[in-house]
Amino acid sequence: MERRSRIGLILLFAAALIPAEGVWAAVSVRVSGSWFETLDETDLVGGAGSQLKSTIESAADQVSITLLGAGNSSWRVDVRKVDTDWHGDLGLYVRRTSDGSGQGQIAGGTSYQQVTDTYQEFFRGRKNCRDASLQLMLDGVSAELPCGNYLTTVYYTVVEVD
């Protein structure tokens, strides 16, 4: 008799944006995209009986961020996460995969950085930037994790800088 085991881990990532105080008037921001990942046999390293891949990446353009109305202003985007139901062995990472379009300039954030529960600088820019793409990565995936649904929300905060 053949026995199959299915990992019932569902990972939910939502993108949210909170402009810092005083930025509402200067920069209009839009973040779109979310990542819902269900682990199954396609996430096994080598088929039935093998381990799960320890890292799983979203599509390169899973999340899109647009910053408009900046004029000649400079800004930075900070990132953090707020866990609803999360396992401490899981690590969430984010990186910027495109500059977007427009006449703005954007720098930094092209290497994966871990998203933690405290704000940290993600990338900087100047002027308007449309639809810069972001990619998420989950690390620490293992069959040792309890089956269940894991949920966290990622917050992108825009801060005007001089």
N, C-alpha and C positions, 0 to 999 in steps of 0.2 A: 504494500500500500504506500503510495507516494504522499508525502505530507508537504504542504506548501505553507510558507510563512509570509505574511504581508506586513510591511511596516506601515502602521497607521499614523504616521507623523505628517501633520499638515502645518506648513509654515505660512504665516500671513504677514505681509509687510505693507504698510500703508504710508504713503508720502503725505506729509502735511507741512505747512509753512506758517511761521509766526514772524511777521516783521517786528523788528525791535522798535521800541518807543521812538517816535519822531520820524520814522522812515515811511510811514503810510503815505504822507504827502509827497515825498520825494521819489519813491520807487514803487511801481506797481509790480506785484509778483504773482506768478502762477506756477504751481507744481502739479503735474498730473502723472498718474501711473501708480500701480501697486503690483505686488508680487505675491502670488498664491502658489505654493509649491507642495505637491503631494508626492511623497517618496514611494516608489514601487520597484518592481524588478528591473526597470530600466536604469535605476540608480545603483545597481550592483556593479562591482568592479569587474567581475568575470562570470556573470551568470549565476544560476542557482547554486546555493551553498557558499558563495563568496561574500566578502564584506561589502558594506556600503561605501560609496565614494565619500571621502571625508570632507570634501569641499564641493559645493554646488553653486553655480553662477546663474544669475538671471540673464536675460537678453541684454546686449550691450546698450540698448536704448529703452530699458524697462521704465525709467522715470525721466521726465522732461521738466526742465526748469526754465522759466522766462522771466527776465527782469527788464521792465520798461519804465520810462519816465525819469531816468537817472540824469538826463542832461549830460554834463561833464563830470558828474559826481562819481566818486570812487566808493566801492562797497565791498563787503566780504560776506560770504555765506558760511555760517556756523552750522554744525550738525550734532544731533544727539538722538537717543532713542528712549522711549518710555515703554517698559515692559508691562503687558497685561498678564500674560502667562508664558513664561520663558524659562528655559533650562540653563543653568549657569555654565554648562560645558559647551554651549553654542556661542560662537562668535559671529557677529554681523559686521560686514565690511562694505564700504562704498567707494566708488571712484568715478571721476568724470571721464566720459569716453568721447566727447566732442565739444567743440567750442561754440556750437550753435551758429546762428547767423545774426546779421546786423552789423552795425559799425562799432560795436563795443569791443573791448579787449578783455580777455579772461585768462587767468594764470593759476596754476597749481591744481591740486586735486586729481591728478591723472594716475597716481599710484593708489592701490587699495589702502585705506586707513580704517581702523576699527572704529565702529560707532559705539560709544559708551553712553552711560546715563548722565554724563556731564557735557556741556557744550564745548566743542573744540572747532578751531578754524578748519574749513574744508577747502574753499578756494576764494580768490579775489577777482575783482573785475572793475571795469570803468565803462560808463555809458550804457547803452542798451544791449541786451543779449537775448536772443530768441531761441528757445528750444535746445538748450544745451542738454546732451544726453548723459544719464547716470546709470551705472551698473551696480548691482548688489551681489555680494557673495556671502554664503553661509559656510562657516568652518566648524569642525568638531562634530560633524554628523557621524553617528555610530549606531549600530544595532543595540548597543548597550543602553542607549537612551530609552526611557519609558515611552511606549506608544502613547500618542496623544496629539492634541492641537497646541501649537506654540504660537504666540501672537506678540508682536511688538509694533510700535509706531515710530517712524523716523520723522523728526522735526528738522526742517531747514529754516534757519533764522537769518534774515538779512540785516546787516548792520552797516550804516553809513560811516565811512572813514574819510579822513582828510588826506 
